[in-house]
Amino acid sequence: MGAVDTMEVFFEELNSGARDRAVALMDERVEMRVHVGDSARTLRGLEQVSGWFLRADAGLKMVPGEVQDMGNTWQADLLVLRPGAPSQHLDASFRVEAGRITSINLTPRR
């Protein structure tokens, strides 16, 4: 499964509430960098990264738009929706190798 196929399945599962099936698409050594304000936090390994998705607010939805397929890298403007919170746009980059998500980078869109 290529990057586009993997990411389509990831967002289908995540947005349907099947977060466990979404994170099953991640590599054991996945890394995720989340930018907040002027700082960034890096999560390493499946346990840390999957926890970020599994513990997110109930009803979390991430809707990709403006997708760019760059081979192993999949980039998009993500609209993040959480009940009771303002929507947010993120610049997102996912690296996929052999059908597994190996790297995620989420940055607030400015």
DSSP file (Angstrom, degrees, kcal/mol; ACC not computed):
  #  RESIDUE AA STRUCTURE BP1 BP2  ACC     N-H-->O    O-->H-N    N-H-->O    O-->H-N    TCO  KAPPA ALPHA  PHI   PSI    X-CA   Y-CA   Z-CA
    1    1 A M              0   0    0      0, 0.0    98,-0.4     0, 0.0    99,-0.1   0.000 360.0 360.0 360.0 129.2    0.0    0.0    0.0
    2    2 A G     >  -     0   0    0     96,-0.1     4,-2.8    97,-0.1     5,-0.2  -0.143 360.0 -89.8 -82.4-178.9    1.4    3.4   -1.0
    3    3 A A  H  > S+     0   0    0     68,-0.4     4,-2.5     1,-0.2     5,-0.2   0.904 124.8  47.9 -60.6 -44.7    1.4    6.7    0.8
    4    4 A V  H  > S+     0   0    0      2,-0.2     4,-2.4     1,-0.2    -1,-0.2   0.946 115.0  44.9 -64.6 -47.9   -1.9    7.9   -0.7
    5    5 A D  H  > S+     0   0    0      1,-0.2     4,-2.2     2,-0.2     5,-0.2   0.924 114.1  49.8 -61.4 -44.9   -3.7    4.5    0.0
    6    6 A T  H  X S+     0   0    0     -4,-2.8     4,-2.6     1,-0.2    -1,-0.2   0.917 112.7  46.6 -60.3 -44.6   -2.3    4.3    3.5
    7    7 A M  H  X S+     0   0    0     -4,-2.5     4,-2.5    -5,-0.2     5,-0.2   0.863 109.1  54.2 -71.0 -35.1   -3.4    7.8    4.4
    8    8 A E  H  X S+     0   0    0     -4,-2.4     4,-2.1    -5,-0.2    -1,-0.2   0.938 112.9  43.5 -61.1 -45.5   -6.9    7.4    2.9
    9    9 A V  H  X S+     0   0    0     -4,-2.2     4,-2.7     2,-0.2     5,-0.3   0.915 111.4  55.5 -65.2 -43.0   -7.4    4.3    5.1
   10   10 A F  H  X S+     0   0    0     -4,-2.6     4,-2.7     1,-0.2    -2,-0.2   0.938 112.3  41.0 -55.1 -50.9   -5.8    6.1    8.2
   11   11 A F  H  X S+     0   0    0     -4,-2.5     4,-2.6     2,-0.2    -1,-0.2   0.851 112.6  54.5 -71.9 -33.5   -8.3    9.0    8.0
   12   12 A E  H  X S+     0   0    0     -4,-2.1     4,-1.2    -5,-0.2     6,-0.2   0.951 114.5  41.2 -60.1 -48.1  -11.3    6.8    7.2
   13   13 A E  H  <>S+     0   0    0     -4,-2.7     5,-2.0     2,-0.2     4,-0.5   0.933 116.4  48.5 -66.3 -46.9  -10.5    4.8   10.3
   14   14 A L  H ><5S+     0   0    0     -4,-2.7     3,-1.2    -5,-0.3     5,-0.2   0.934 114.3  45.4 -58.9 -48.3   -9.7    7.8   12.5
   15   15 A N  H 3<5S+     0   0    0     -4,-2.6    -1,-0.2     1,-0.3    -2,-0.2   0.676 108.0  56.7 -75.5 -17.3  -12.8    9.7   11.5
   16   16 A S  T 3<5S-     0   0    0     -4,-1.2    -1,-0.3    -3,-0.3    -2,-0.2   0.507 120.6-106.6 -87.3  -4.3  -15.1    6.7   11.9
   17   17 A G  T < 5S+     0   0    0     -3,-1.2     2,-1.4    -4,-0.5     3,-0.3   0.433  86.7 123.4  94.3   0.3  -14.0    6.4   15.5
   18   18 A A    >>< +     0   0    0     -5,-2.0     4,-1.7    -6,-0.2     3,-0.6  -0.446  24.8 155.1 -90.7  62.0  -11.9    3.3   14.9
   19   19 A R  H 3>  +     0   0    0     -2,-1.4     4,-2.8     1,-0.3     5,-0.2   0.834  66.5  60.0 -60.8 -34.5   -8.7    4.9   16.2
   20   20 A D  H 3> S+     0   0    0     -3,-0.3     4,-0.9     1,-0.2    -1,-0.3   0.888 107.4  45.7 -63.0 -37.5   -7.2    1.6   17.1
   21   21 A R  H <4 S+     0   0    0     -3,-0.6     4,-0.3     2,-0.2    -1,-0.2   0.830 111.4  53.8 -73.1 -31.3   -7.3    0.5   13.5
   22   22 A A  H >< S+     0   0    0     -4,-1.7     3,-1.6     1,-0.2    -2,-0.2   0.945 110.1  45.3 -66.0 -47.6   -5.9    3.9   12.4
   23   23 A V  H >< S+     0   0    0     -4,-2.8     3,-1.9     1,-0.3    -1,-0.2   0.711  97.1  74.2 -72.0 -17.5   -2.9    3.6   14.7
   24   24 A A  T 3< S+     0   0    0     -4,-0.9    -1,-0.3     1,-0.3    -2,-0.2   0.670  87.0  65.4 -65.6 -14.6   -2.4    0.0   13.5
   25   25 A L  T <  S+     0   0    0     -3,-1.6    76,-2.7    -4,-0.3     2,-0.3   0.443  85.4  98.2 -84.2  -1.0   -1.1    1.6   10.3
   26   26 A M  E <  S-a  101   0A   0     -3,-1.9    76,-0.2    74,-0.2     2,-0.1  -0.651  77.1-117.8 -92.3 145.8    1.9    3.1   12.2
   27   27 A D  E >   -     0   0A   0     74,-2.8     3,-1.7    -2,-0.3    -1,-0.1  -0.426  26.6-114.7 -72.1 151.9    5.4    1.6   12.3
   28   28 A E  E 3  S+     0   0A   0      1,-0.3    18,-2.1    -2,-0.1    19,-0.2   0.833 117.9  46.1 -55.2 -34.5    6.7    0.5   15.7
   29   29 A R  E 3  S+     0   0A   0     16,-0.2    -1,-0.3    17,-0.1    16,-0.1   0.099  83.0 149.7-100.0  21.8    9.4    3.3   15.4
   30   30 A V  E <   -     0   0A   0     -3,-1.7    15,-2.8    71,-0.1     2,-0.4  -0.185  29.8-157.3 -56.8 145.5    7.1    6.0   14.3
   31   31 A E  E     -aB 103  44A   0     71,-1.5    73,-2.4    13,-0.2     2,-0.4  -0.977   6.3-167.6-125.2 142.1    8.0    9.6   15.3
   32   32 A M  E     -aB 104  43A   0     11,-2.6    11,-3.4    -2,-0.4     2,-0.5  -0.995   5.4-162.9-133.4 130.8    5.6   12.5   15.6
   33   33 A R  E     -aB 105  42A   0     71,-2.7    73,-2.9    -2,-0.4     2,-0.5  -0.956   7.4-169.6-113.2 123.1    6.5   16.2   15.9
   34   34 A V  E     -aB 106  41A   0      7,-2.8     7,-2.5    -2,-0.5     2,-0.5  -0.960   8.9-152.3-116.4 121.0    3.7   18.5   17.1
   35   35 A H  E     + B   0  40A   0     71,-2.8     2,-0.4    -2,-0.5     5,-0.2  -0.809  17.1 174.4 -95.9 128.0    4.4   22.3   17.0
   36   36 A V  E >   - B   0  39A   0      3,-2.4     3,-2.1    -2,-0.5     2,-0.1  -0.974  61.1 -45.1-134.2 118.4    2.6   24.5   19.5
   37   37 A G  T 3  S-     0   0    0     -2,-0.4    -2,-0.0     1,-0.3     0, 0.0  -0.415 122.1 -21.7  61.2-129.6    3.3   28.2   19.6
   38   38 A D  T 3  S+     0   0    0     -2,-0.1    -1,-0.3    -3,-0.1     2,-0.3   0.319 128.0  67.7 -95.2   7.3    7.1   28.6   19.4
   39   39 A S  E <   -B   36   0A   0     -3,-2.1    -3,-2.4     2,-0.0     2,-0.3  -0.756  62.5-151.5-123.3 171.5    7.9   25.2   20.7
   40   40 A A  E     -B   35   0A   0     -2,-0.3     2,-0.4    -5,-0.2    -5,-0.2  -0.987   3.8-150.6-141.2 149.1    7.7   21.6   19.4
   41   41 A R  E     -B   34   0A   0     -7,-2.5    -7,-2.8    -2,-0.3     2,-0.5  -0.979   9.4-153.0-121.4 134.4    7.3   18.3   21.1
   42   42 A T  E     -B   33   0A   0     -2,-0.4     2,-0.4    -9,-0.2    -9,-0.2  -0.931   5.6-163.6-110.1 125.5    8.6   15.0   19.6
   43   43 A L  E     -B   32   0A   0    -11,-3.4   -11,-2.6    -2,-0.5     2,-0.4  -0.888  10.1-160.2-104.4 137.1    6.9   11.7   20.4
   44   44 A R  E  >  +B   31   0A   0     -2,-0.4     4,-0.5   -13,-0.2   -13,-0.2  -0.963  45.5  15.7-125.4 134.6    8.8    8.6   19.7
   45   45 A G  H  > S-     0   0    0    -15,-2.8     4,-2.4    -2,-0.4     5,-0.3   0.135  86.8 -80.2  91.0 154.8    7.6    5.0   19.3
   46   46 A L  H  > S+     0   0    0    -18,-2.1     4,-2.6     1,-0.2     5,-0.4   0.854 123.5  57.6 -59.3 -38.9    4.2    3.5   18.7
   47   47 A E  H  > S+     0   0    0    -19,-0.2     4,-1.4     1,-0.2    -1,-0.2   0.936 113.2  37.7 -61.5 -47.2    3.2    3.7   22.4
   48   48 A Q  H  X S+     0   0    0     -4,-0.5     4,-1.3     2,-0.2    -2,-0.2   0.941 121.3  43.5 -69.8 -47.6    3.7    7.5   22.6
   49   49 A V  H  X S+     0   0    0     -4,-2.4     4,-1.1   -19,-0.2     3,-0.4   0.928 114.7  47.9 -68.4 -45.1    2.4    8.4   19.2
   50   50 A S  H  X S+     0   0    0     -4,-2.6     4,-3.1    -5,-0.3     3,-0.3   0.877 106.5  59.7 -64.4 -34.7   -0.6    6.1   19.2
   51   51 A G  H  X S+     0   0    0     -4,-1.4     4,-2.4    -5,-0.4    -1,-0.2   0.855  97.7  59.3 -59.6 -35.8   -1.5    7.4   22.7
   52   52 A W  H  < S+     0   0    0     -4,-1.3    -1,-0.2    -3,-0.4     4,-0.2   0.900 114.7  35.8 -60.4 -40.8   -1.8   10.9   21.3
   53   53 A F  H >< S+     0   0    0     -4,-1.1     3,-0.8    -3,-0.3    -2,-0.2   0.887 117.3  51.1 -79.2 -41.2   -4.5    9.7   18.9
   54   54 A L  H 3< S+     0   0    0     -4,-3.1    -2,-0.2     1,-0.2    -3,-0.2   0.821 114.0  43.8 -69.4 -31.0   -6.2    7.2   21.2
   55   55 A R  T 3< S+     0   0    0     -4,-2.4    -1,-0.2    -5,-0.2    -2,-0.2   0.428  88.1 118.9 -93.4   0.6   -6.5    9.7   24.1
   56   56 A A  S <  S-     0   0    0     -3,-0.8     3,-0.1    -4,-0.2     4,-0.1  -0.173  80.1 -71.3 -63.2 160.6   -7.8   12.6   21.9
   57   57 A D    >   -     0   0    0      1,-0.1     3,-1.6     2,-0.1    -1,-0.2  -0.145  57.5 -98.0 -51.6 143.1  -11.2   14.0   22.6
   58   58 A A  T 3  S+     0   0    0      1,-0.3    -1,-0.1    -3,-0.1    -3,-0.0  -0.419 112.5  31.0 -60.6 137.9  -14.2   11.9   21.6
   59   59 A G  T 3  S+     0   0    0      1,-0.3    -1,-0.3    23,-0.1    -2,-0.1   0.498  80.5 162.9  89.0   3.8  -15.4   13.0   18.2
   60   60 A L    <   -     0   0    0     -3,-1.6     2,-0.4    22,-0.1    -1,-0.3  -0.340  13.0-176.9 -56.5 131.6  -12.0   14.1   16.9
   61   61 A K  E     -C   81   0A   0     20,-2.5    20,-3.0   -45,-0.1     2,-0.5  -0.995  16.1-166.1-131.9 140.1  -12.1   14.4   13.2
   62   62 A M  E     -C   80   0A   0     -2,-0.4    18,-0.2    18,-0.2   -47,-0.2  -0.973   9.5-169.1-126.4 114.9   -9.2   15.3   10.9
   63   63 A V  E     -C   79   0A   0     16,-3.1    16,-2.7    -2,-0.5     2,-0.2  -0.905  13.0-143.0-111.2 112.7  -10.2   16.2    7.3
   64   64 A P  E     +C   78   0A   0      0, 0.0     2,-0.3     0, 0.0    14,-0.2  -0.481  24.9 168.4 -76.7 143.5   -7.5   16.4    4.7
   65   65 A G  E     +C   77   0A   0     12,-2.4    12,-2.6    -2,-0.2    -2,-0.0  -0.944  57.9  28.0-142.9 163.0   -7.6   19.1    2.0
   66   66 A E  E    S-     0   0A   0     -2,-0.3     2,-0.2    10,-0.2    -1,-0.2   0.933  81.2-166.2  48.6  55.2   -5.1   20.3   -0.5
   67   67 A V  E     -     0   0A   0      9,-0.2     2,-0.5    -3,-0.1     9,-0.2  -0.502  13.4-165.2 -76.3 137.5   -3.3   17.0   -0.6
   68   68 A Q  E     -C   75   0A   0      7,-3.2     7,-2.7    -2,-0.2     2,-0.7  -0.987   7.1-154.7-123.3 120.2    0.2   16.7   -2.2
   69   69 A D  E     +C   74   0A   0     -2,-0.5     5,-0.2     5,-0.2     3,-0.1  -0.852  18.1 171.9 -94.3 116.8    1.5   13.2   -2.9
   70   70 A M  E >   -C   73   0A   0      3,-3.1     3,-0.8    -2,-0.7     2,-0.8  -0.286  55.4 -96.4-119.9  45.5    5.3   13.4   -3.0
   71   71 A G  T 3  S+     0   0    0      1,-0.3   -68,-0.4    24,-0.0   -67,-0.2  -0.690 110.2   7.6  81.4-110.5    6.1    9.7   -3.2
   72   72 A N  T 3  S+     0   0    0     -2,-0.8    24,-3.2    -3,-0.1     2,-0.5   0.585 125.0  73.8 -80.8  -9.9    6.8    8.4    0.3
   73   73 A T  E <   -CD  70  95A   0     -3,-0.8    -3,-3.1    22,-0.2     2,-0.5  -0.903  61.9-167.3-110.9 133.3    5.7   11.8    1.8
   74   74 A W  E     -CD  69  94A   0     20,-3.1    20,-2.8    -2,-0.5     2,-0.3  -0.979  10.4-174.4-120.0 121.5    2.0   12.8    1.9
   75   75 A Q  E     +CD  68  93A   0     -7,-2.7    -7,-3.2    -2,-0.5     2,-0.3  -0.899  10.4 155.1-120.5 147.3    1.3   16.4    2.8
   76   76 A A  E     - D   0  92A   0     16,-2.2    16,-2.9    -2,-0.3     2,-0.6  -0.992  47.4-108.9-160.8 158.2   -2.0   18.2    3.4
   77   77 A D  E     -CD  65  91A   0    -12,-2.6   -12,-2.4    -2,-0.3     2,-0.5  -0.870  45.1-154.0 -84.0 120.4   -3.8   21.0    5.0
   78   78 A L  E     -CD  64  90A   0     12,-3.3    12,-2.6    -2,-0.6     2,-0.7  -0.873  11.3-151.7-104.5 130.0   -5.8   19.3    7.8
   79   79 A L  E     -CD  63  89A   0    -16,-2.7   -16,-3.1    -2,-0.5     2,-0.5  -0.899  17.9-157.3 -94.0 119.6   -9.0   20.6    9.2
   80   80 A V  E     -CD  62  88A   0      8,-3.5     8,-1.9    -2,-0.7     2,-0.5  -0.883   9.6-171.8-105.2 125.0   -9.2   19.4   12.8
   81   81 A L  E     +C   61   0A   0    -20,-3.0   -20,-2.5    -2,-0.5     6,-0.1  -0.964   9.6 170.7-120.0 129.5  -12.6   19.3   14.4
   82   82 A R    >   -     0   0    0      3,-0.5     3,-2.1    -2,-0.5   -22,-0.1  -0.997  41.6-105.1-135.0 131.3  -13.3   18.5   18.1
   83   83 A P  T 3  S+     0   0    0      0, 0.0   -23,-0.1     0, 0.0   -25,-0.0  -0.295 105.3  12.3 -56.0 132.7  -16.7   18.9   19.7
   84   84 A G  T 3  S+     0   0    0      1,-0.2    -3,-0.0     0, 0.0     0, 0.0   0.517 112.5  91.8  80.4   5.1  -16.8   22.0   21.9
   85   85 A A  S <  S-     0   0    0     -3,-2.1    -3,-0.5     3,-0.0    -1,-0.2  -0.946  83.9 -96.7-130.5 151.2  -13.6   23.5   20.5
   86   86 A P        -     0   0    0      0, 0.0    -4,-0.0     0, 0.0    -6,-0.0  -0.341  47.5-104.9 -62.1 146.4  -12.8   25.9   17.7
   87   87 A S        -     0   0    0     -6,-0.1     2,-0.3    -8,-0.0    -6,-0.2  -0.308  38.6-156.8 -67.0 159.0  -11.8   24.2   14.4
   88   88 A Q  E     -D   80   0A   0     -8,-1.9    -8,-3.5    -3,-0.1     2,-0.5  -0.997  11.9-141.6-142.1 142.5   -8.1   24.3   13.6
   89   89 A H  E     -D   79   0A   0     -2,-0.3    20,-2.4   -10,-0.2     2,-0.4  -0.909  23.1-174.4-104.4 132.1   -6.1   24.1   10.4
   90   90 A L  E     -DE  78 108A   0    -12,-2.6   -12,-3.3    -2,-0.5     2,-0.6  -0.953  27.2-131.9-123.1 143.8   -2.7   22.2   10.5
   91   91 A D  E     -DE  77 107A   0     16,-3.7    16,-2.4    -2,-0.4     2,-0.4  -0.871  39.5-169.0 -86.3 123.3    0.0   21.8    7.9
   92   92 A A  E     -DE  76 106A   0    -16,-2.9   -16,-2.2    -2,-0.6     2,-0.4  -0.921  19.9-174.2-123.5 142.7    0.6   18.0    8.1
   93   93 A S  E     -DE  75 105A   0     12,-2.0    12,-2.3    -2,-0.4     2,-0.4  -0.995   5.3-174.9-134.6 128.2    3.3   15.8    6.7
   94   94 A F  E     -DE  74 104A   0    -20,-2.8   -20,-3.1    -2,-0.4     2,-0.5  -0.983  12.0-152.6-123.0 131.6    3.2   12.0    6.9
   95   95 A R  E     -DE  73 103A   0      8,-2.8     7,-2.9    -2,-0.4     8,-1.3  -0.909  14.3-167.8-103.5 131.6    6.0    9.8    5.7
   96   96 A V  E     + E   0 101A   0    -24,-3.2     2,-0.4    -2,-0.5     5,-0.2  -0.977   8.7 179.6-124.2 128.6    4.9    6.3    4.7
   97   97 A E  E >  S- E   0 100A   0      3,-2.7     3,-1.6    -2,-0.4   -95,-0.0  -0.994  73.5 -13.0-129.8 125.8    7.3    3.4    4.1
   98   98 A A  T 3  S-     0   0    0     -2,-0.4   -96,-0.1     1,-0.3    -1,-0.1   0.858 129.4 -52.7  53.5  40.8    6.1   -0.1    3.0
   99   99 A G  T 3  S+     0   0    0    -98,-0.4     2,-0.4     1,-0.2    -1,-0.3   0.571 117.4 110.0  76.8   9.1    2.5    0.8    3.9
  100  100 A R  E <  S- E   0  97A   0     -3,-1.6    -3,-2.7   -99,-0.1     2,-0.5  -0.948  71.6-122.0-120.3 138.1    3.4    2.0    7.4
  101  101 A I  E     +aE  26  96A   0    -76,-2.7   -74,-2.8    -2,-0.4    -5,-0.2  -0.669  35.2 169.2 -76.6 121.0    3.4    5.5    8.8
  102  102 A T  E     +     0   0A   0     -7,-2.9   -71,-1.5    -2,-0.5     2,-0.3   0.635  60.7  23.2-108.2 -19.8    6.9    6.2   10.0
  103  103 A S  E     -aE  31  95A   0     -8,-1.3    -8,-2.8   -73,-0.2     2,-0.4  -0.990  55.4-173.2-153.3 138.9    6.8   10.0   10.6
  104  104 A I  E     -aE  32  94A   0    -73,-2.4   -71,-2.7    -2,-0.3     2,-0.4  -0.998   1.5-174.7-133.0 136.0    4.2   12.6   11.3
  105  105 A N  E     -aE  33  93A   0    -12,-2.3   -12,-2.0    -2,-0.4     2,-0.5  -0.982   4.3-174.7-132.3 120.9    4.7   16.4   11.5
  106  106 A L  E     +aE  34  92A   0    -73,-2.9   -71,-2.8    -2,-0.4   -14,-0.2  -0.971   7.6 171.2-121.1 122.3    1.8   18.7   12.6
  107  107 A T  E     - E   0  91A   0    -16,-2.4   -16,-3.7    -2,-0.5   -71,-0.1  -0.994  37.9-109.4-131.4 132.3    2.2   22.5   12.5
  108  108 A P  E     - E   0  90A   0      0, 0.0     2,-0.3     0, 0.0   -18,-0.3  -0.363  39.1-117.0 -59.0 137.3   -0.5   25.1   13.0
  109  109 A R              0   0    0    -20,-2.4   -20,-0.2     1,-0.1   -32,-0.0  -0.577 360.0 360.0 -76.9 135.9   -1.2   26.9    9.7
  110  110 A R              0   0    0     -2,-0.3    -1,-0.1    -3,-0.0   -20,-0.0   0.387 360.0 360.0-111.1 360.0   -0.4   30.6    9.8
